């Protein structure tokens, strides 16, 4: 357990490797096909080749190329299909990525019930309504969609109906290992089929050396060359196999890093070692898996930290085979599963369909249960699973499980937890969102709770109970009521004061007109160890103790209606790396938010919306990523941000997009420009 793999910012390994396997020429050919103006009609390009050849890597290079993302397409969508797909889930993913506003969805569904949010509407729409929503939005637009890892012509036929024809030069890329899929999906009599071949022996050797040996020479010692080349012969030119030499989640499933680490800890797979807490050990184990290319990073945050990852299907086959041999996990998917009666089932993953266990299967040894399906999961009586330590459900609640440490109900419609949850004395993580949940009396009994939210605080008693969770490190809470009573405001202050020594992350929502300023002003002593702060509520002015948040790294503000002078308070925070100034974060007036030479010394990521912003010479010197959402007018001084690497702009104003693109093109640091016409 050394520090060798403690740094998660290892994206450079993957970018470099993809550029070493003769991929540049292939990328350029595909970009030429995508941008070819001689084919104005909707065109489908297929990438075909067997597993591990780099189809996804090549498609992603094209998808993320600056020429593609620079505003040429009004909508860009990436959908991982895989073998065990759900058409409804894929359609919902498309809708989320093309940023359809809620009113458009309501119009298609014929429902104007304001109490239903976007996710709830999507969950109750049928397949035809989801298809119509997508087609209506894409009609007349130039769009690009990648369907990655399509295994059957049936899957392609189900997906192609969402693609409205037209002559806007829209493009679709399909990656597949099945030639029939390639032939069926490809446009113009198979003219746009791109077959991917294995690496040549010399390309394989170059990639191997780059992965194994030290920069900058990447040279293999002479005495090891024969052994190295013998190893490569077994890889047959597969890039994945070559770099792998150096979960149990479904195929192509995007796995949240935090979710995975919590599971390891909850199941006892990872624990503290030699003074290192379990969370730190789990981080290092994860980073080592990434460094060995056993898992593939898919998303990174503003600071380069891996947010989510995937397991390649070839690697997944190895994991599943080993897991079955060791009786590590039982998978239930579309094929009915009959477990041997003598087998002890310790981990169960249900992935939907009509599968199930034979009657009277012994589940008394079950340690974890994960559900990914839309139907009713196969477990009926949770009271019999007394050893269960981790349950990860998408849509269902639980009974009293005395050893449970993790309960994750994120992305579900659960709005109320059962009374029996207060019996879960070992519970450490209670996670939900984006929906908030109502919790029962007695939540104060969960003394080990470290993460709690997103909880709905509906009365004084609920706040008093949370205040007794003295080990709470992360709290996400919504305050109910348009106008909070004086007693509620006092209890909010009291609650946060009691948690001041443990709290590291605080997220607050309040939708009413009442300001929380008086409540936050009175917090004493304040939670000065906060690292992450998210507020969506009226404040009018920052509380005085904000100036003392020396550890805060990330701040997100919306509807706070702050004063212009509060920007200086934020600028003086010494560790602030990420700042999101959302809708109405500052009072709406004609004055600009001015970023000058002073302050924001560590800021790397800045996002703002509907604000007038100006950057002075020498301002925000560490800024690398700038995101502008629906700017009120032109943004001044971008050219002064000398460390800038990326500019993202979302607006309905094409003139502002052109202005920002021109600024980026002439910027001294040549940042990438991601521009998208955003419907409002």
Secondary structure, DSSP 8 states (H G I E B T S, - for coil): --GGG-----HHHHHHHHTSSSHHHHHHHHHHHHH-TT--S-EEEEEE--TTS-HHHHHHHHHT-HHHHTTTSSEEEEEE--SS--HHHHHHHHHHHTT--HHHHHHHHT---TTS-HHHHHHH--HHHHHHHHHHHHTTS-EEEEEES---HHHHHHHHTT----SS--EEEEEES-HHHHHHH-STTTTTEEE-----HHHHHHHHHHHHS-TTT----HHHHHHHHHHHHTTTT-HHHHHHH-----TT--EEHHHHHHHHHHTTSS--BTTB-HHHHHHHHHHHHHHTTSSEEEEE-TTS-EEEEE--HHHHHHHHHHHHHTT--EEESSS-----TT----EEEE-STT----TT---TT--EEEE--SS--S---GGG-TT--EEE-SS------TT--EEE-TTS---B--GGGGG-TT--EEE--SS-BB--TTGGG-TT--EEEEEEE-SHHHHHHHTT-TT--EEEEEE--SS--HHHHHHHHHHHHHTTTT--EEEEEE-SSS--HHHHHT-SS--TT--EEEEES--SS--GGGGG-TT--EEEEES--B-TTHHHHHHT-TT--EEEE-TTSB--SSS-EEE-SSS-TT--EEEEES--EEE-TT-STT--EEEEES-SS--B-GGG-TT--EEEEEES-HHHHHHHHHHHHTSTT--EEEEEE---
